[in-house]
Amino acid sequence: MTEAMLRTLGAGATATAYAALCLAVYARQRRQRTAAVREAAALSTDSETPPTLVLFASQTGQAETIAWQTARQLRAAGTPVRVMELNALDAATLASADRALFVASTYGEGDAPDGASVFAERMMDSPVALSSLRYAVLALGDRQYKNFCGFGRALDAWLHAAGARRDFECLEVDNSDPAALADWQARWGDVAADQEDPADAFAPWRLTTRELLNAGSAGAPVFQLGLVPQSGAMPHWDSGDLIQIAVASDPARPRDYSIASLPADGELQLLVRQEQHPDGTLGTASGLLTSTLTLGDSVALRLRPHRTFRLDGNETRPLILIGNGTGLAGLRAHLRARAAAGRNDNWLVFGERQAAHDFLCREEVEAWQSSGVLQRLDMVFSRDQPERLYVQHRLLQSADQLRIWLDNDAAVYVCGSLQGMASGVDAALKQIAGPARWAELSVAGRYRRDVY
């Protein structure tokens, strides 16, 4: 067989594989759209009674999940319902409603989550008359933060000040406290109407690989971990999804981590920075993953769909991927998905300390650049020059190009630390695009974040 024939066969095989991948992606998207339509239809009713609004303000998806559970309970009890994200809600819809249930997460130190940021800016700063509305608020938070349930409390106070009448006092939930969630569920009908899917339960996964990625770094060690199910086949997840690790010493506080791989890679990969407390002890979850576990040991985890950070709806758009540190995990999974789909309209802006020690996954990133998967790559190393430079500075330096990408319908994904990076990036992007346009991008799902 000649070399030309081999090349032809290779090209044909590549085209066939790509076509199969596109068909699989299309089929999955169609299944997701069909499931969403069926769920909406199942919740709809011919009743002339105005529907109860079930509204969610979510960041990682927990509030959204609880909102849909609540809606299914209400529908099973015969109550018509309408489920919406807070960013999709307008003043007229809220003012005309008889009843609304709010499931509201808090982000960082009391901020609105991304799923409610536009609502908070556009509606909660303006007077609204809601005297005909009855409402209840389920506020999700974490007492480790100073402003526990800050956004949920602010939302409740705003509704009350607007004349709305509480069904009961704001119900606050500390880190998914089962008793508080059961209290909420018990108010809306038969809890059995929405039992947890067994697939959502924690299961043992075995640690197969662990590699230090930043030897010699001035920062804390970063490890790449590989895990596989203790038994059974590799489950499905999408790029952008999370996992939760259950820690035996603190079972009430599972830890979220961004997934850095795809199921086709044969293992679930994480990028984990080892946390060290002032007394020298390691962080509970990061210490377990990076030190305590030995290869072959198992850890309890479960997959968490992170719908607000998936590519859903943005598969055909150019992508601007921005992050720092272990935030490369979520961006890396997206880039692997883009490479598999043959998409090369990707721009990565990534920051760390020093190129010599902290260029995480360097070979893979540079291979994406050489092969054209990355149309543009901006690595920003803060300590490789006298002045401190961060990703937000590079964005401002590249403002003209960024506007061109946005004009070409690009979506923006941000993954990494909330303090410093994410807040700085958010301010830079608003400055470059303008606050009004940036709000429109958020509502359209073209600005998505997985920050912590």
C-alpha positions in Angstrom: 0.0 0.0 0.0 1.5 3.4 -1.0 2.1 6.3 1.4 -0.6 8.3 -0.5 -3.1 5.5 0.0 -2.3 5.4 3.7 -2.7 9.1 4.0 -6.1 8.9 2.3 -7.2 6.1 4.6 -6.1 8.0 7.6 -7.9 11.1 6.5 -11.1 9.0 5.9 -10.8 7.4 9.3 -10.4 10.9 10.9 -13.4 12.2 9.0 -15.5 9.2 10.0 -14.5 9.6 13.6 -15.3 13.3 13.6 -18.7 12.6 11.9 -19.5 10.0 14.6 -18.5 12.5 17.3 -20.7 15.2 15.8 -23.6 12.8 15.6 -23.2 11.8 19.2 -23.1 15.4 20.3 -26.2 16.2 18.3 -28.0 13.2 19.7 -27.1 14.1 23.3 -28.2 17.7 22.8 -31.5 16.5 21.2 -32.0 14.2 24.2 -31.4 17.1 26.6 -33.8 19.4 24.7 -36.4 16.6 24.6 -36.0 15.9 28.3 -36.4 19.7 29.1 -39.5 19.9 26.9 -41.0 16.8 28.6 -40.3 18.2 32.0 -41.8 21.5 31.2 -44.9 19.8 29.8 -45.2 17.6 32.8 -45.2 20.7 35.0 -47.7 22.6 32.8 -51.5 22.5 33.4 -54.6 23.6 31.7 -55.8 25.1 35.0 -56.8 28.8 34.9 -55.2 29.3 38.3 -52.1 31.5 37.9 -49.0 29.3 38.3 -46.7 29.5 41.4 -43.4 30.9 40.3 -40.4 28.8 41.4 -37.4 31.0 41.0 -33.7 30.0 41.5 -30.5 31.9 41.9 -27.8 29.4 41.4 -24.0 29.2 40.9 -23.0 25.5 40.9 -26.5 24.2 40.2 -27.7 23.2 43.7 -30.4 26.0 43.9 -31.6 25.0 40.4 -31.9 21.3 41.4 -33.9 22.2 44.5 -36.1 24.5 42.5 -37.0 21.7 40.1 -37.6 19.3 43.0 -39.9 21.8 44.6 -41.8 22.4 41.3 -42.3 18.6 40.9 -43.7 18.3 44.4 -46.1 21.2 43.8 -47.2 19.8 40.5 -47.8 16.4 42.1 -50.0 18.1 44.7 -52.0 19.7 41.8 -50.5 23.2 41.9 -49.5 24.7 38.5 -46.0 26.0 38.5 -43.5 27.9 36.3 -39.7 27.5 36.9 -37.4 30.3 36.0 -33.8 31.6 36.7 -33.9 34.9 38.5 -31.9 36.6 35.7 -34.8 35.7 33.3 -37.4 37.3 35.6 -38.8 40.8 34.8 -40.7 43.2 37.1 -44.0 42.7 35.2 -44.0 38.9 35.6 -43.2 39.2 39.3 -45.7 41.9 40.0 -48.5 40.0 38.3 -47.8 36.7 40.2 -49.9 35.6 43.2 -47.2 33.5 44.7 -43.4 32.9 44.3 -40.9 30.6 45.9 -37.3 31.7 45.8 -34.3 29.3 46.1 -31.3 31.5 46.5 -27.6 30.7 46.8 -25.1 33.2 48.1 -21.8 33.6 46.4 -18.5 34.6 48.1 -19.0 37.1 50.9 -22.7 37.8 50.5 -22.9 38.4 46.8 -25.6 37.4 44.3 -24.6 34.2 42.4 -24.1 34.6 38.6 -27.7 33.3 38.0 -29.1 36.4 39.8 -26.4 39.0 39.2 -28.4 40.9 36.5 -31.7 40.6 38.6 -29.9 42.1 41.6 -28.5 44.9 39.6 -31.5 45.8 37.5 -34.4 45.0 39.9 -33.3 45.1 43.5 -31.9 48.6 43.1 -35.3 49.9 41.9 -38.6 50.3 43.7 -41.2 47.6 42.8 -44.8 47.3 44.2 -45.5 43.7 45.1 -48.4 44.0 47.5 -50.4 41.2 45.9 -47.5 38.7 46.1 -47.1 35.9 48.7 -43.6 34.4 48.8 -41.1 32.2 50.6 -37.3 32.2 50.5 -35.0 29.3 50.9 -31.5 30.8 51.4 -28.5 28.5 50.8 -25.2 29.4 52.4 -22.1 28.4 54.4 -21.5 29.6 57.9 -17.7 29.6 57.2 -18.4 32.9 55.4 -19.0 36.1 57.4 -22.1 37.1 55.5 -23.9 33.8 55.8 -26.8 33.6 53.4 -26.2 37.2 52.5 -27.9 37.3 49.2 -30.9 35.2 50.3 -31.4 37.6 53.3 -31.1 40.6 51.1 -33.6 39.2 48.6 -36.1 38.4 51.5 -35.7 42.0 52.9 -36.2 43.5 49.4 -39.4 41.5 48.8 -40.8 42.4 52.2 -40.0 46.1 51.7 -41.8 46.0 48.3 -45.0 45.0 50.1 -44.9 41.2 49.4 -46.2 38.9 52.2 -44.1 36.1 53.6 -45.6 32.6 53.9 -43.1 32.1 56.6 -39.7 33.5 57.7 -36.7 33.0 55.4 -35.5 29.5 55.8 -31.7 29.3 56.0 -29.6 26.3 55.0 -26.0 25.8 56.2 -24.0 23.8 53.6 -26.9 21.6 52.4 -28.1 20.8 55.9 -30.5 17.8 55.4 -32.9 18.9 58.3 -33.4 22.4 56.9 -33.9 21.1 53.3 -36.4 18.5 54.7 -38.2 21.3 56.4 -38.6 23.1 53.0 -39.6 20.0 51.1 -42.2 19.1 53.7 -44.1 22.3 53.0 -44.9 21.5 49.4 -46.4 18.1 49.3 -45.3 14.5 49.3 -41.5 14.4 49.4 -41.6 10.9 47.8 -42.8 12.7 44.6 -39.1 13.6 44.1 -36.8 11.0 45.5 -33.1 11.4 44.8 -31.8 9.5 41.9 -29.5 6.6 43.1 -27.0 7.7 40.5 -26.5 10.9 42.5 -25.3 9.0 45.6 -21.6 8.9 46.7 -19.7 5.9 45.5 -16.1 4.7 45.9 -13.5 5.8 43.2 -10.0 4.4 43.2 -6.9 6.7 42.9 -4.9 5.5 39.9 -2.4 8.3 39.3 -1.0 11.4 41.2 1.6 13.7 39.6 3.1 16.9 41.0 2.8 19.6 38.4 4.7 22.5 39.8 8.0 21.3 41.3 10.1 24.1 42.7 7.1 26.6 42.8 7.0 29.3 45.4 3.3 28.5 45.7 1.6 25.4 47.3 2.0 22.1 45.4 -0.5 21.4 42.6 -1.2 17.7 41.8 -3.0 16.1 38.9 -5.0 13.1 40.1 -6.6 10.3 38.1 -9.5 8.3 39.5 -11.7 5.5 38.2 -14.9 3.9 39.6 -14.2 1.1 42.1 -16.7 -1.0 40.2 -18.8 -0.6 37.1 -18.3 1.4 33.9 -17.1 4.9 33.6 -20.2 7.2 34.0 -20.9 10.1 31.7 -20.2 13.7 32.5 -19.9 16.9 30.4 -17.0 19.3 30.2 -17.7 21.9 32.9 -19.1 19.5 35.4 -17.9 19.1 39.0 -17.4 16.3 41.5 -18.0 16.3 45.2 -15.6 14.6 47.6 -17.0 13.2 50.8 -14.6 13.5 53.8 -15.1 11.0 56.6 -14.0 13.5 59.3 -16.6 16.1 58.0 -19.3 14.3 56.1 -21.7 17.3 56.2 -19.3 19.4 54.1 -18.5 17.7 50.8 -15.9 19.6 48.7 -16.5 20.6 45.1 -13.7 20.2 42.4 -13.8 21.0 38.7 -13.3 18.0 36.5 -10.3 18.3 34.2 -11.0 15.5 31.7 -13.6 13.8 29.6 -15.1 10.3 30.0 -13.3 9.3 26.8 -9.9 9.9 28.6 -10.5 6.8 30.6 -10.2 8.4 34.0 -11.7 11.3 35.9 -8.9 13.8 36.4 -8.6 16.7 38.9 -6.1 19.5 39.5 -5.8 20.0 43.2 -3.7 22.5 45.1 -2.6 21.3 48.5 -3.8 23.6 51.3 -1.7 24.0 54.4 -2.9 25.7 57.6 -0.7 28.0 59.7 -0.1 25.2 62.1 1.3 23.0 59.3 -1.7 20.6 59.0 -3.1 20.0 55.6 -6.6 21.0 54.4 -9.1 18.2 55.1 -10.0 17.4 51.5 -6.9 18.6 49.7 -4.7 16.7 52.2 -6.7 13.6 51.7 -6.4 13.8 47.9 -2.7 14.9 47.6 -1.1 13.1 50.6 -3.2 10.7 52.7 -4.5 8.5 49.9 -2.0 6.1 48.3 -2.4 4.8 44.8 -5.1 2.1 44.8 -6.9 3.6 47.8 -10.6 4.7 47.3 -12.4 7.9 48.1 -16.2 8.6 48.1 -17.3 11.0 45.4 -20.2 11.8 43.2 -20.7 13.7 39.9 -22.4 17.0 40.0 -23.8 18.4 36.8 -22.8 22.1 36.5 -25.2 23.2 33.8 -24.3 26.9 34.2 -20.6 26.1 33.2 -21.2 23.6 30.5 -20.8 24.4 26.8 -24.6 23.8 26.3 -25.7 26.5 23.8 -22.2 27.7 23.1 -20.8 24.7 21.2 -20.8 26.6 17.8 -19.5 29.9 19.2 -15.8 31.0 19.5 -14.6 30.6 23.2 -12.6 32.9 25.3 -11.3 30.8 28.3 -9.9 32.8 31.2 -8.5 31.4 34.5 -5.7 31.0 37.0 -4.1 28.2 39.1 -6.1 25.0 39.4 -8.9 26.8 37.5 -7.1 25.3 34.5 -9.1 22.1 35.3 -12.5 23.3 34.0 -11.0 25.1 31.0 -8.9 22.1 30.1 -11.9 19.8 29.9 -13.6 22.4 27.6 -10.5 22.5 25.4 -10.4 18.7 25.2 -14.0 18.8 24.1 -13.3 21.5 21.6 -10.3 19.6 20.2 -12.4 16.4 19.8 -15.1 18.4 18.0 -12.6 20.0 15.6 -13.2 23.5 16.9 -10.1 25.8 16.7 -11.7 29.2 17.5 -10.5 29.2 21.1 -8.5 31.8 23.0 -6.9 30.9 26.4 -5.8 33.6 28.8 -4.2 31.9 31.8 -2.2 33.2 34.8 0.2 31.7 37.3 3.4 32.7 39.2 6.5 31.8 37.2 6.8 30.1 33.8 9.7 28.0 35.0 7.7 26.2 37.7 4.0 27.0 37.3 3.1 26.4 33.6 0.6 23.7 34.4 0.0 21.0 31.8 2.5 22.8 29.6 3.0 20.1 26.9 -0.7 19.8 26.4 -1.3 23.6 26.2 1.6 24.1 23.8 0.4 21.2 21.7 -3.0 22.8 21.4 -1.3 26.0 20.3 0.9 24.2 17.6 -2.0 22.2 16.3 -4.3 25.2 16.0 -6.8 24.2 18.6 -5.8 27.4 20.3 -6.1 30.3 17.9 -4.6 32.5 20.6 -2.7 31.8 23.8 -1.9 34.4 26.5 0.1 33.0 29.4 0.5 35.6 32.2 3.1 34.9 34.9 2.8 37.5 37.6 6.3 37.1 39.1 8.4 36.9 35.9 8.8 40.7 35.8 9.3 43.5 38.4 5.7 44.6 38.2 2.8 42.2 39.1 0.8 41.3 36.0 -2.4 39.3 36.1 -4.9 38.0 33.6 -7.2 41.0 34.0 -4.2 43.3 32.9 -3.7 41.2 29.8 -7.4 41.5 28.9 -7.3 45.3 29.2 -4.1 45.3 27.0 -6.1 43.1 24.4 -9.3 45.1 24.6 -9.6 45.7 20.9 -9.2 42.0 20.0 -11.6 41.0 22.8 -14.3 43.3 21.4 -13.8 41.7 17.9 -14.2 38.2 19.4 -17.4 39.4 21.2 -18.7 40.9 18.0 -18.1 37.5 16.4 -20.5 35.9 19.0 -17.8 34.5 21.3 -18.7 33.1 24.8 -16.5 33.8 27.8 -15.7 31.1 30.4 -13.9 32.0 33.7 -12.5 29.4 36.1 -10.3 29.9 39.1 -10.1 31.9 42.3 -13.0 34.2 43.2 -10.9 36.7 45.1 -8.5 38.7 43.0 -8.7 36.9 39.6 -12.4 36.5 39.1 -13.4 39.9 40.5 -10.6 41.6 38.5 -11.6 39.8 35.3 -15.2 40.7 35.8 -14.3 44.4 36.2 -12.0 44.3 33.2 -14.6 42.7 31.0 -17.3 45.1 32.0 -15.0 48.0 31.3 -14.1 46.6 27.8 -17.6 45.6 26.8 -19.6 48.1 28.8 -21.9 47.2 31.7 -25.1 47.0 29.6 -23.6 44.7 26.9 -22.0 42.6 29.6 -25.4 42.1 31.4 -26.9 41.0 28.0 -24.1 38.5 27.6 -24.8 37.1 31.1 -28.5 36.7 30.4 -27.8 35.1 27.0 -25.5 32.5 28.7 -22.4 33.8 26.9 -20.6 34.7 30.2 -20.2 31.7 32.5 -18.0 31.2 35.6 -16.8 28.4 37.8 -15.0 30.3 40.5 -14.3 29.6 44.2 
